[in-house]
């Protein structure tokens, strides 16, 4: 896998998910799941009128580890703000 790229000197960059079962990867770029979740949580709070909601329900595609972490960070940030108000 990636034989042609390596032979031609083309850098291989794994983005978001580390490519495993290969030593061909030259670079790995990812992001801070906590920081992304905080930004998404801030957007949710700033955009929606959550203070008047008696209940919040979060759902996510939690089958991917990174998606589950980001989802949990969204939910944590919104709850840290004391929302929903009970």
N, C-alpha and C positions, 0 to 999 in steps of 0.2 A: 504494500500500500504506500502511496506517495513516492514510488520509485522514480517516475518521470520527473517530478518536481525536484527531488533531491539531485538527480543527475544533471538537471539544467540549472541548478543553483537557486531555485525559487524558494524563498523562505516560506515555511509553513507556520501559520499562526492559529492556535486553538483559541477560539473566542467563547467565553461564557462557560463552556464545559471542556475540561481537560481531555484531550484525546489519549486514551489508554491503549495498551497493547501495541504500542509503536514507540520507537525512539526517534522518529522523524520530526517531531515538533521542535521548532526553533524558538518560538515565543508563545507565551500564554497570557491572554488578556482577560481579565474578569472585573467584577465590581464588588463593592461593599454592600452585601445584602441588607445589613442593618440600616445603613444610610439611605439606600433606595427605599426601603420600607418606611422609614421616617418621612422622606419626601412625599411618598404616596399618601401616607396618613395625614400629613399636613394639608395636602391638596384636598383630600376627602373632607377634612374639617373645615377648610376655608371655603369650599364650594357648596357643600350641602348644609342645610339647616338642621344640624344634629342635636342641638340643645333642646329641641322640642320633640325629639323622638323618644318614646318610652322604651324602645328596644332596638338593638342593632344586630343584624345577622350577617356574618362574614362567611364566605365560601370561596374555595380555591381549588385549582387542580393540584392537589397535594401529593400526587404520585411522583412528582419530580422534587428532589430534595431542595434545590434552590428555590423553586416556586413555593414550597412549604415554608421555608425560612423567611422569604420576603413577605408572604401572607401573614405570618405570625408577627413580624415586625410592624406591618400596617396596623394590625389589631392592637398590639401592645401600645403603640403611640397614641391611638385614639382613646384607649382606656386610660392611659397616663394623664390625659387631659380631663378625665372625670366624665367622659361621655359613654353611654347616654346618661343624662341626669335623671336620677330616680327620686 
